[in-house]
Amino acid sequence: MKKAVILIGGKQYLVEEKETLRVDLLPAGTKELETAPLLVIDGDKTTVGTPEVKGVKVSAKVVEEVVKGDKIRVIHYKPKKREHTETGHRQKYSLIEITSIK
């Protein structure tokens, strides 16, 4: 089974074919994605690119454009000052499926 390390949005992911992956939000309207891998593992054979492996492409399709992550609560508190603020953040992701490593 082939595995590859790809770079999407400044982050590296170890992927296989038919794997579903949650990555940072991609630009609107992106349906398919094709990238060159940084490393390819094919059984016992490992190929490291400089910086990318030549002749190999990883194809992916976008399953869902916007998926919301877990809510993160941030609390700022200063004792003896009656200062208390609370904010939240919910990151948006794209869900992609790796179709082929060729």
Summary of the structure (lengths in Angstrom):
residues: 102
radius of gyration: 19.0
end to end distance: 11.9
largest distance: 63.5
contacts: 245
relative contact order: 0.30
helix: 0%
strand: 69%
